[in-house]
Structures are given as structure tokens and as C-alpha cells.
Amino acid sequence: MSKKPTLKYSPEVRERAVRLVQEHRGEYPSQWAAIESIAPKIGCVPQTLHEWVKKHEVEAGLRAGITSEEHDRIKALEREVKELRRANEILKLASAFFAQAELDRRLKS
């Protein structure tokens, strides 16, 4: 199953698109109507622009959610936990191995 190719938009284009939605919101009956009007002018689908607007609102504290900074921190902590669990498992196995070796040594003596 192949993925659709994703277009990458520069941060400047994203910022401009979000700014356009914010500036022209009053000219439309709803935010979604503004997004539907502006998205084709930017060259993206309305859903994409809506995601950019939502993300901007979260970052600005206007909407509940996890900021990019918090998301990155959570991901880093999850990687660290995974690494520590892996190291802990290795240490448990090594401890069991050496404990068994010590028992074997005592029995042979």
C-alpha cells in the first residue's frame, strides 16, 4: 500500500496562510468558510490549513492542547524511558547470569 506524496510547505507559507485566515475571519460566516476560501489560494486542501490554524491556536494558548515544545519533550522522555527499560532488562539478565555462575562455583568447591 503506497502513501500519497505529501507536499512540504515552508514555515513562511504556513504562517502567511494562518495569518490570512485570522485577518479575514470577520468577512466569512465561520472560520471554516474562511479556511475553505483561503486554502486554494495557498495551494493546499482546507483540512491542512485547518490543522495549521488549530496548531497555531494551541501554540498561542488560544486552544487547549499540547504545544510543539511539550510534544518534543514527551517524545524525548519516551525514548529515554525505552532506553532505560532496555538497559534495566540487560542488567537483570546479567545479574541472573552472574548469580547462577556464583552458585555453580560454590557447588563445585
Buried (B, 14 or more C-beta within 10 A) or exposed (E): EEEEEEEEBEEEBBEBBBEBBBEBBEEBEEBBBBBBBBBEEBEBBBEBBBBBBBBBBBEEEEEEEEEEEEEEEEEEEEEEEEEEEEEEEEEEEEEEEEEEEEEEEEEEE
